[in-house]
């Protein structure tokens, strides 16, 4: 293993600043000297590291120096054959891995609870998604993993499959062991692409789920910023094996990523890798015991419960804490109460709120628990009872788009009242955010259960990414262009 104590990118930027350089280049803040006074105190130190591709600073799109070394160190730590730094989040990694492996008109197996970036990547590639049903845990009320029976059926019955795209873990940290799944897919000579955005820390081993890389996946994308000390948008793409051409991955990353990547962001990836490599088994054990203490303390708060999947074969990331009101409040209502106490959760859904705990001993855990206690002490009986909350209306069978991407240009987009859109084909994506999983994607048929679920989410305060028309209770649908 390489010397994981090194931080070549961060150290190189630090040395450059300490040499008192004079900026005759972009960016225009000139190491923070040209910056409004009201904000300078917050930005000053980070702007010292904000340079561009000048001599000695390397180039993300043609790395030969400190960026190349930082990526090699990340690859060495994770055990990949090559690791690329991503400065546009896991989104750009998902786009690149799909564009690099999926041919126009080919079939791609994808689980239906994937992130919107996966579907956007398939649209850009001109590939046709074949949606795999998800296992939905009735206790958590969310889709937790791909339904393996349908995955194996699709592998057997679908011709022209060029890739399988899996999401593991889900947003709530629920995962399955992928080793046998990857072997089964590889037996058809099909590459496995995994959106492991929430699993950048899984290489630490138990009690964290097994990583997709260790399970043999060909391309794995991770959001370092979600659980590691990296800046927002800092992510990694790992490649291994012979089923995916690494040069094609790099080709699309150069096309999709900014030609002016953020050096502070890349340096934070260098630091995040260093931090992860520095964690001893004893430190990990201390963190896990600390999290157990949080769970123990919450057991004494009768108004809430910690929610886990009913299926004990599923693996749960200890950093993900899913809470639910015992008084029948929706997750959105509970989130509002918590925010009034200054505790901002990662997301709310019809049943739950999700809190992401730090990969460290939580120095503020007592404060967090006290805020939860104060918030739930103000609860009143919720108007939305648990038994009335419906589960996500994802297809229960293998399905495809009603209008493929390649044919959608032959249709016009027209507005339709949501209640009157049942049976029509969506011409826009309807995406509750977070978590960014489309309830509808353009080209999908609109069902009564989907409309019912959308209306229920609207009623209890969910936030959507959709068109302006959607805010007025309309949705865009496809209609055939008249000759």
N, C-alpha and C positions, 0 to 999 in steps of 0.2 A: 504493500500500500504506500502511496505517496505521503509526503509529510503534510498531514491534515491540519497542522498548526499554522501553516502559512496562509496568508490572505493577500495574494499577489495584486489583485485589483484594488482593494481598499488601500493597501500599503503603498502602491504606486501612486494613487491619487493624493494620498497624504504627503508623500515625499515631494511630489510636484508642488503642492501648495507651500510646503515648508521652505522651498527654494526661492520664495518670493518672486514668482513669475509676473510679468507684465502682459496683460491680455491684449493682443492685437487681433483677436478672433471672436467668433460667437461663443457663448451667448452674450446678449447685450447687457446683462447685469454686471459684467466685469468682476466676477468673484464676489458679488454682493455690494460693490461700491456704488453702483447705480441702482438704488432700491429705495422705495418710499420708507421714510423713518418709522411710520406706524407699524410696518410689518417686518422691519429689518431684524429686530430682536428674535423673532420666531424663525426666520429663514437664514440668518447670517452664517451659522456654522455649516449647514448643508450646502450653501452656495459655494463654499470654498472647494468643494469636490465636483462642482458642476462644470465640466469642461466639454470639449468636443474632440474629434479625431485629429489632434495635432501630433507632432512627433513624440513618440514614446508612450502615447496613450492608447495605442492599438485601435482596432476597428472591428466591431461586432460582426460586420458582413464580410470580413476577410481577416479573421483573428490569427495573429502570429506571435503576440507578446503576452501581456498580462491578462487579457481577456481569454486568450487561448489556454493559458495556464490555469485560470480560475475554472474554466469549463472542464478541463482535464481532471482537476481535483474533485469536482462534483461527480463526474463520471466514475472516477475511482471509488468514491465513497458509496455511490449507489450500485456499483457493479454493472453499469451499462457499458456498451461498446462506444457510445458517443452521447454526450449531453450538450444541449443547446440552451443558452440563456434566452428567456423570453421577456420582453419589456412591454408587451401588450396583453399580459395576462394569459391564463390558460386558453382563453378564446382563440388567440392566434395559433397556439399549439394544436388545438382541435382542428382548426381550418387547414393548417399545413399538413397534418398527418392524413387527413381525408383527401385533400387535393393530390398528395403524393402517391396514394395507393388506389384510388377509385377512378375507374374509367367512365367516361360519358356513356350513359345508357346501361351501365352495369348495375347489378343488384347489390345492396349493402344491408346486412342484417343489423338492426339497431334497436335497443330496448326503448320502449315508448316513454320512459321517464327521464330521457336524456336532457341535457342542457340545450338551450336554443342554439348555441354555437355549433353543436354537432349537426343539427338540421340545416343551419345556414351553410355549413361546409358542404353538405351533400347537394344543396341547391347550386352552390358555386361550381361544384364538380360536375353537375349534370347527371349525378347518379340517382338511382331510384331507391328510396328507403323501403325496406320491408320491416314493418314494426313488429317487435316481439312483445307479447304480453308481459306484464310485471307481476311478481308476487306482491300482494298488498297485505300488510300486517293489520289485522282488524283491531289490534290494541292501540297501535300508534296512529292508525288511520292514514297511513302514507304508503306509497309504493316503495318497497325496500330493495328489490333486486330483480334481475331478469328471471323469468320463469324458465327453468332449465329444460323442462319437458318440451316446451314450444321451441326453444333454441335448437335442440337436437332434431326436432321434427323439421324445422326450417332448413337446417343443414342438409337433411336427407332429400327434401322435396323441391328446393329452390335452385334453379339453374342460373349460372352466370354470376355467382356471388364472388365479389372481389375483396371483401373485407367484412369483419364483424366488429362493431363498435360497442363497447360495454362501458357502463358507468358504475364504478365501484371504488369507494363506498358511495352511498347516496348522501344527500346534504346533511342528514342527521347522524352520519358516521356509521351507518349500518352497512355491513359488508358480508360477502360470501367468500370462501376460499376458492380462488380461481385456478388452482394448479390443474385439476382434472378437466376443468372446462377448457382451458387453453390447449391441453393435449388433444381433447376431442376435436376442437376446431382445426388444429394443425394437421390432424389426420386427413382432412379434406384439402390440405395445401392452401389454406386460407389464413392470411395474417390477422392478428388480434390487436386492435387498437383500444386502449383503455384511457378513459377520462377519469383519472385518479386525483382530481383537483384537491380533494379534501384529505389526501393521504400522503403528503410529502414527508411526514414523520414516521410512516409505517416501517421503515427500515430498522427502527429501534427494536422491533420484535415484541414478544409478549409483554404486556397484555394487549398491545395494539394488533390489529389485524395484519395478516401477511400482505406484503406489497405485491402489486401486479408484476413488477420486474422480477422478483424472486419466483413468481409463479410462471414465468416464461413468456409473458406478453411481448409483442414485437415493438410497439411504440406505447409509451406511457407519458401522459401529460400531468403535471402537478402544479398546484398553486402554492408556491413557497410562502406567499404572504398570508395565507389563511391560518396557518398554525405555527409558522416559524417567524423569527424576527427579521422579516424582509418587508420592504416597502410595497404598498399596494401596486398591483400589476406585475410584481416580480414572480416569475414562474420558470419551470424547467420542462424541457422535452427530452426524454430518454429514448434511445434506439438500441436494439440488439437483434442478433440473428440475421439470416440471409433472405428473409421473405420481403423485407422492405429495403428499397434502395436509399441509402442515407443521403446521397447526393441530391435526390429529388426532394427530400425533406428540407435540406439546406436551401435548395433553389426556391422553394415556396416561402420559406422564412425570410429570405432576402427580399422577396417580392412583397410580402405582407407586413413586415415589421418596419417601423420608422427608420428612415435613413439618418436620423439624428437621435439615437437612443440615449436615454437618460443614464449618465454615469453614476450619480448617487444611487439610482435604482439597481444598476448592475452591481455596484459595490455592496449593496445590502444583500444581494444574492450570495456574494462571496462570504459575507459575514454570517449569513444564515447557515450556509454549508459548514463553516468553521464551528458555529455554535452546536450544530447537530453532531458533528464529529467529536466534539469535546465532552459529550454527555456520557458519563460512566454508568455502569449498571446500578451503582449505589444511588446516583442522582436520579435515575429513572424510577427506582423503587421508592425514593422519597416523594417524588411527584405523585406517583400512583397512590401512595398512602395518604397524601394530602387531599387528593380527589375523593378517596373513600371517606375522609373526614367531612367533606362537603355533603356527600350523600347521607351520612349518618345524621348530620345536623338538620338536614331538610326533612328527615323522617319525623322530627318532632313538630313540624309545621303542618298542622292538620288540614289547612286549607289548600295545600298543593301536594302533588305526588310526582316522583321521578318516574318517567315512562320509559319502558323498554319493550322491544318486540316480544310477542308471545312465543315465537319459535326460538327455542334455545340453541338451535343450530346456527343461527345468525350471529355474526361477530359485531360488537359495538365498540367504537372508539371511545375510550374513557374521557377524551377531551370534549365530547359532545354531551351536553346536559339538556335533556328534553323534559320540560315541566308542564304540568296540566293542573288546571283549577279543579278542586273537588266540589266546588259550589256550582258547577255547570256553566261557568263563564267560558266563552270562546277564547282561543288563543289571542285573538286581536284585542279583546276586552282586557285580558290579563296583561298583555303587552302595554296597553295604555296606562294601566295602574302602575306598572313597574317604571314606565318612563316618567310618571309624575314624581317618583322617588329618585329619579336620576339614574336608573339602571336601564340601559338600552340593550335589547336583545338582538341576536343575529337575524331572527325572523319569527313571524307568527303565522300560524295556519288555523284552520277552523277549530282544531282541538288543543294545540300545543304552542308553547314558545320554545325556542332553541337558544341556549346560551353556550358559547364556545369558551372553554376554560383555557388558561395559558399552559404552555408546555414548560412549566416552572412551578415552584412552590408559590401558591397564590397568596401574596402578602395582603390582599384585600378581600379574602374570602369571608371574613367575619363581617366586614362592611356590606358585602354583597348579600349575605344571608339576612342581615338586619334590614336592609332595604326591601328584600322580598317579604319579610315578616310585616313591615310597615304597610307595604302595598296590599297584601292579601287581607290585612286586618280591616281594610276599607271595602272589601268585597261585599256585594249584595248578591242575592240569588240571581243567576243568569237567566235571561229569557230564552237562550238557545240551549236546550238540554243535550246531553251527550248523545242520547239515542236518536236525536233528530239530525245529527251531522252526518251527511252522506260522504261516501268514500270517493276518491278521484275516479272519473268516468273513463279510464283508459280502456282501449279495446281488450276484450277477453279472448280474442283469437288473433292469429297472425293476420296482419292487414297491410294494405298499401295505400298510397294516395289515390283518391278518386280521380284526380286530374294530375298526371305526372308533371314534374317541373318543365319538361320539354314541350308540353302542350299548353301551358298556362298563358302563353302570349297570344293564343288563339281566342282568348276569352276577354271580356271586359269586366271591370270591377264596378259593381253597383251596390248602393247602400240598401240595407234591409233591417227592419226592426228585429232585434235579437229573438223575440218570441216567435216571429214568423220565419225564422231562418232554418228551422228544423227540416232536414232532408236536403238542404242546399249544400254547396261546397264553399268552404271558407276561402276568401281571397286575402286574408291577412292573418297574422299570428296573434293569438290572445295569450299573453304570458303573465301570470301572477309573479310579482317580483318583490323580494326574493321568494322562491329559489331560482327562478328563471327557467322553469320547465313549462313548455307551451301546453296549454289545455287544448288549443287548436293550432294547427299550422296550415299555411296556405296550401290548398289542394286536398285537405281532409274534409270528409263529409261531416256535417253538423248533426249531432244526435240530440234527442230530447234529454238524455241524461247529462250531456255536456252543457246544454242551456240551463238545466236545473241547477247544476253545480256552479255555473257562472253567476246566476242570480243569487244563490246562497252566499257566495263569496262577496258579492257586491253588498248584500244586506248587512254582513258582519264586518265590513270595513277593509277588505283586502285591497291592495294596490296592484294595478295592472300596467303593463307596457302594451299599449295598443294604439289605434288611431284616435284622432280627435272625435270621430263619429261614435266610437265606442262609449265615450263619456256621455253621450246623449242617447244611449241605449240602442245604438245602431251597430251593425257589423257589415263589413264588406264581403260580398259573395261574388262568385264567378257566374257570368251568364255568357252564352255563346254569342259571338259577334255575328250579327245578321249580314248575310251576303248582299 
